[in-house]
Amino acid sequence: MTQAEIRAFENAGRTTAVWSGESYDGTTHYADVAKALIPASLILAIATGLLIALL
């Protein structure tokens, strides 16, 4: 394996992906994001409440 091939493999593992909020059909799905964040925020609120209760 050459040095160039090694560099290519190393760089392939470091690609950055940024989620733009748009799906492949071009529409933005904010409702889907909100549906995912609501249960997550409830879980965090319950965990925070339990930690405060322990104090």
Secondary structure, DSSP 4 states (H G I P E B T S, - for coil): --HHHHHHHHHHTT------SB-TTS-B-HHHHHHHHHHHHHHHHHHHHHHHHH-
